[in-house]
Amino acid sequence: MRANIGRHTAVSQAARDKQEVILDFAINYRAEQENMELKALFERLDKRLEYEHKR
């Protein structure tokens, strides 16, 4: 019985570790998307400011 409890704990830990890796990947992926969106926004704003400055 004890062997099964230890095995179950190891399996549960492995499942939690896998979930954590997937969650970390999802968070990092979304953060990178947001970074790219902000970069594009800042580039557009920069072009607008340059245009307004030249007028």
TAKAFEN-V143717 format. One record per helix or strand of 2 or more residues. SS is the DSSP state (helix for helix, strand for strand). FROM is the first residue (numbers start at 1). LEN is the number of residues. If there is no record, write none. Layout:
ss: {SS:SS}
from: {FROM:FROM}
len: {LEN:LEN}
This chain:
ss: {helix}
from: {2}
len: {53}
